[in-house]
Amino acid sequence: MSRASLDKRPDEVAAMFDDVAPNYDITNDVLSMGQTRRWRRHVVDAVGARPGQRVLDVAAGTGTSSEPYADAGVDVVALDFSLGMLKVGKRRRPDIDFVAGDATALPFADDSFDAVTISFGLRNVNEPKKALAEMLRVTKPGGKLVVAEFSHPMFGPFRTVYTEYLMRALPAIAKRSSSNPAAYVYLAESIRAWPDQDHLAQWIGGAGWSQVSYRNLNGGLVALHRGYKPGAEKAAL
């Protein structure tokens, strides 16, 4: 796996996730000290989908982020480019529609979904701005985008401690719970290289989403961005 940058080889990233798929969710829980589940609950609340509506969960991995929608009677499609992740998810939740696909060329028709969401996956996309435009294309007018991603802590001293944790402690902890600890060096670097909250908001707006806003979770450790597809009133969600 090459060192992280904003120019990524999709085949390398997909292969990395294939390799870590069996223990991915367990490792995430360990590394986040249990916060991952809480962050995903915030995403589900922000999407606010109702039974009968259709949601696209991009970079869904093993489907842990898709499960709450399915459990609530929402028609959810879990998309990922890692076949290894999808296989693990389909074995656990055969009732969820898992689809292999590229976030920069989504295999869906225009205006197909009431909402599109991506949690902790946009930074792993080779062309994130193109992916944001694709998500806009497949969303119905008035539909919603929700992006959860690691970001830049607002408090300077905490940001310094956080960076040290990413680059030193995270790979060390991953050695105990991951099948591919080296992959977590890449993931740590990808978080450090990712733009801050305002820059991501600009990317979202530049892709054509309107009323873009965000709120920080855990002091900016994670940022939750939202936007709407223009062209209709926000009646759907």
Solvent accessible surface area in square Angstrom, and as a share of the most:
residue,aa,sasa,rsa
1,M,102,0.46
2,S,60,0.39
3,R,176,0.64
4,A,19,0.15
5,S,47,0.30
6,L,70,0.35
7,D,125,0.65
8,K,14,0.06
9,R,140,0.51
10,P,66,0.42
11,D,81,0.42
12,E,42,0.19
13,V,0,0.00
14,A,18,0.14
15,A,59,0.45
16,M,8,0.03
17,F,14,0.06
18,D,58,0.30
19,D,70,0.36
20,V,2,0.01
21,A,3,0.02
22,P,92,0.58
23,N,55,0.28
24,Y,31,0.12
25,D,35,0.18
26,I,111,0.56
27,T,0,0.00
28,N,26,0.14
29,D,34,0.18
30,V,71,0.41
31,L,17,0.08
32,S,17,0.11
33,M,158,0.71
34,G,37,0.36
35,Q,53,0.24
36,T,10,0.06
37,R,151,0.55
38,R,86,0.31
39,W,4,0.02
40,R,42,0.15
41,R,148,0.54
42,H,42,0.19
43,V,5,0.03
44,V,38,0.22
45,D,110,0.57
46,A,5,0.04
47,V,0,0.00
48,G,37,0.36
49,A,22,0.17
50,R,121,0.44
51,P,100,0.63
52,G,73,0.70
53,Q,20,0.09
54,R,77,0.28
55,V,0,0.00
56,L,0,0.00
57,D,1,0.00
58,V,1,0.01
59,A,33,0.26
60,A,6,0.05
61,G,8,0.07
62,T,2,0.01
63,G,0,0.00
64,T,37,0.22
65,S,11,0.07
66,S,0,0.00
67,E,37,0.16
68,P,51,0.32
69,Y,5,0.02
70,A,27,0.21
71,D,102,0.53
72,A,57,0.45
73,G,46,0.45
74,V,8,0.04
75,D,74,0.38
76,V,7,0.04
77,V,2,0.01
78,A,0,0.00
79,L,2,0.01
80,D,9,0.05
81,F,67,0.28
82,S,0,0.00
83,L,102,0.51
84,G,17,0.17
85,M,3,0.01
86,L,13,0.06
87,K,125,0.53
88,V,27,0.16
89,G,0,0.00
90,K,85,0.36
91,R,177,0.64
92,R,102,0.37
93,R,47,0.17
94,P,93,0.58
95,D,98,0.51
96,I,4,0.02
97,D,71,0.37
98,F,29,0.12
99,V,38,0.22
100,A,55,0.42
101,G,16,0.15
102,D,65,0.34
103,A,12,0.09
104,T,13,0.08
105,A,64,0.50
106,L,8,0.04
107,P,75,0.47
108,F,35,0.15
109,A,73,0.56
110,D,86,0.45
111,D,66,0.34
112,S,19,0.12
113,F,0,0.00
114,D,12,0.06
115,A,0,0.00
116,V,0,0.00
117,T,1,0.01
118,I,0,0.00
119,S,9,0.06
120,F,21,0.09
121,G,5,0.04
122,L,1,0.00
123,R,11,0.04
124,N,11,0.06
125,V,15,0.09
126,N,51,0.26
127,E,83,0.37
128,P,12,0.08
129,K,114,0.48
130,K,102,0.43
131,A,0,0.00
132,L,0,0.00
133,A,44,0.34
134,E,26,0.12
135,M,0,0.00
136,L,31,0.16
137,R,73,0.27
138,V,0,0.00
139,T,0,0.00
140,K,76,0.32
141,P,56,0.35
142,G,1,0.01
143,G,0,0.00
144,K,14,0.06
145,L,0,0.00
146,V,0,0.00
147,V,0,0.00
148,A,1,0.01
149,E,1,0.01
150,F,37,0.15
151,S,8,0.05
152,H,60,0.27
153,P,2,0.01
154,M,122,0.55
155,F,137,0.57
156,G,27,0.26
157,P,80,0.50
158,F,79,0.33
159,R,96,0.35
160,T,88,0.51
161,V,95,0.55
162,Y,19,0.07
163,T,41,0.24
164,E,82,0.37
165,Y,56,0.21
166,L,5,0.03
167,M,52,0.23
168,R,176,0.64
169,A,36,0.28
170,L,13,0.07
171,P,18,0.11
172,A,53,0.41
173,I,55,0.28
174,A,0,0.00
175,K,145,0.61
176,R,223,0.82
177,S,28,0.18
178,S,14,0.09
179,S,64,0.41
180,N,34,0.17
181,P,42,0.27
182,A,68,0.52
183,A,1,0.01
184,Y,3,0.01
185,V,56,0.32
186,Y,6,0.02
187,L,12,0.06
188,A,0,0.00
189,E,12,0.05
190,S,3,0.02
191,I,10,0.05
192,R,123,0.45
193,A,47,0.37
194,W,4,0.01
195,P,22,0.14
196,D,45,0.23
197,Q,7,0.03
198,D,79,0.41
199,H,96,0.43
200,L,3,0.02
201,A,20,0.16
202,Q,119,0.53
203,W,44,0.15
204,I,0,0.00
205,G,34,0.33
206,G,70,0.68
207,A,19,0.15
208,G,33,0.32
209,W,8,0.03
210,S,36,0.23
211,Q,114,0.51
212,V,43,0.24
213,S,58,0.38
214,Y,76,0.29
215,R,99,0.36
216,N,53,0.27
217,L,7,0.03
218,N,60,0.31
219,G,48,0.46
220,G,0,0.00
221,L,24,0.12
222,V,0,0.00
223,A,1,0.01
224,L,0,0.00
225,H,0,0.00
226,R,69,0.25
227,G,0,0.00
228,Y,30,0.12
229,K,29,0.12
230,P,70,0.44
231,G,72,0.69
232,A,57,0.44
233,E,149,0.67
234,K,89,0.38
235,A,84,0.65
236,A,31,0.24
237,L,33,0.17
